[in-house]
Each structure stands twice: as C-alpha cells, then as structure tokens.
Amino acid sequence: MPLRDVARGERRAPGLVEPLVEVLLQQRQVVALEPADLERQIDHVQAGDVAVREPGLELAREVEERGLADDLAVALVGVSDLQASRERCGVLGSRAMVVAIAGGHGKIGLRLTTLLAERGDRVLGLIRNPAQADHVSTAGGEPVIVDLEAAGAAELARSIQGADAVVFAAGAGPGSGAERKLTLDRDGAILLADAAHAAGARRYVMVSSIGADPAHPGDEVFDVYLRAKGEADAAVADSGLDFTIVRPGSLTDGPGTGLVEIAEHVDRREVTRDDVAAVLAATLAEPATIGRTFELMSGSDQIETALAKL
C-alpha cells in the first residue's frame, strides 16, 4: 500500500510502516488501535509521523498515559503544523495554552484566570473598563481592553491573536435591560466565535445558563436572557469551532467543594462559581468535551469523574 499524504498533502509520513498507516489513515479516519498494537508498532514510528483526527483522541490519551509523548508526536489530519496539532489535542505536549476570557473581570472570569495561571497557562483577560486591569493582573492574567459591544470581529481577533482557546464568560448582569441581553449575552458570544475563527483559536468554551433555549417564550427580561443565551449557544455550536457549552445552575459565591453533577440534563439546583471555574478549566484540558453541551450543578462527583461520565 503506498504511503498516503497527510493533511491534504501538507505533510507526509515517510517513516511509518505500512500496517500502522493502514490502521491510522484508512479513509482519513482513525480506527480502534489496541494498546498491544500500539506497543508492537511504537519502535517503528518516527516522531511526527502519526496523523489523528478527533476520533483518534483515545489513542492520544493512551500515548500520554504510557509516557510516550516524547517519542510519538500526534498530529491532527487537516492541520499542517505539528506543534499546533499537539497543542490542539490538549493531552500531548508541554507548552502552556493561551486562553482568552471574555468577561475577564467577572466573578467566574477572575476565578478561571487564577486557576489557569496557576497551572501555567497564559490568560488574556478581555475587559471593557481599564480601571479593572489591576484586578485581572492580580489574578494572574494579562488585561486586554476591548468592548465586545462596540468592536468588530477584526478588532477582537487582533485582541486575542495567539490564543489557542476562548472562553465566553461575559454577561450584561442582572441589573441590565433586555436590549443588552441581546447585544452582549447573544451578539458578544457570536462575535467572539467570529473573532476566534479569524485569529485561529479553534477551542471555544461557552458559559451558558440552565434553561437557555432559542425558543423560550415570554417578554420579561429574564425570558429575553434565556432566549438570547439559547440563540448564542446555537450559533456557537454551528460555528465549526471545537465548542463546549456549559450550562450551570443558580450561581453562589460560597467556597467550592470540587463536587459536582454533570450531564445533558440535571435537576436544577445551585452551584458555586468556584466549582464552575474549576469545571471550565478541566473542560479546556479535556478533548472529550468537544462538541458537548451539558448542565452543571453541585453534586457528589469529583470534577474529572463527572466529566468522564459524559
């Protein structure tokens, strides 16, 4: 069998033995590769040779768990740059992520900034008010002044240039009227998706709300909010980005417990902002959450366990 081009001809796999090529590149998909098969083939694989699409991320985790990441470089089909591919996998490579957080001065945004900075990631905290810059810096982030309700996609893309991932944690707040639910909670989230595309940031994590629904009825401000969040969720899910939509329950400022319940549908109850931020941080590092929408409440599972149950 001839060796196949990888990533639409942008990269070749010269060092691969044909049986492994057959397993990994059949119809540009990754089929199941048993650990024993990987072990038998690993000595014949050159770094940078293996192409993996999202269906093959289980293989990437297997490589990481076996401590083989330095010997076997895992890239994504359709991504020509090997380092970018390793970073996008989220489980390989040691370079810190660059994460841009819309709503960088919000209660969840600041908590998330601290968690990401503590694990070595670089955080761009998007804020509208320059007076909030010191708070972002204290949390470990780099303040970036940009108004989501005034900027265009090109300007916002410049503000997040270099980011690997974006998080939408912005919101007009409980004292705002219906109009700002549309201009910020909905349109700001969609603008961030457009900017992420332009800036090359593939990963998008949305902080939504339980009850978000583009068809939610009613004309009260909260009705408009739930409809706006639902419309934003739908747009992000249809954006072509590697999205995850997180819908927390009623938010509280109490100390986090690290114990949550996560599923497509969860009985409505409270969850602390500490725990929401911790789930967002874990979500960014877990490729299996890509393409998923889930609700988040306080519960009895450790965060990693709860995400693994999805």
Secondary structure, 3 states (H helix, E strand, C coil): CCCCCECCCCECCCCCCHHHHHHHHHHHCCCCCCHHHHHHHHHHCCCCCEECCHHHHHHHHHHHHCCCCCCCCEECCCCCCHHHHHHHHCCCCCCCCEEEEECCCCHHHHHHHHHHHHCCCEEEEEECCHHHHHHHHHHCCEEEECCCCCCCHHHHHHHCCCCCEEEECCCCCCCCCHHHHHHHHHHHHHHHHHHHHHHCCCEEEEECCCCCCCCCCCCCHHHHHHHHHHHHHHHHHCCCCEEEEEEECEEECCCCCCEEEEECCCCCCEEEHHHHHHHHHHHHCCHHHCCEEEEEEECCEEHHHHHHCC
